[in-house]
């Protein structure tokens, strides 16, 4: 399994939404199943609430609050 780490600064908040978004191009993660964990102290990761929207050329992760995350694929 591969992963990519993202910092909370990577998220954007559209003016028309109360949630934060992170766009990930498909060429970076492919079409595998995606699992997202939040980074906590000492390199540990835990479950987090999120929504995923699949598109042909990107994946959009939507969260209530931005966080440092690890995307496993």
Secondary structure, DSSP 8 states (H G I E B T S, - for coil): --EEEE-GGG-B--TT-SSEEEEEEHHHHTTS--EEEEEEGGGEEEE---EEEE-SSEEEEEESS---EEEE-
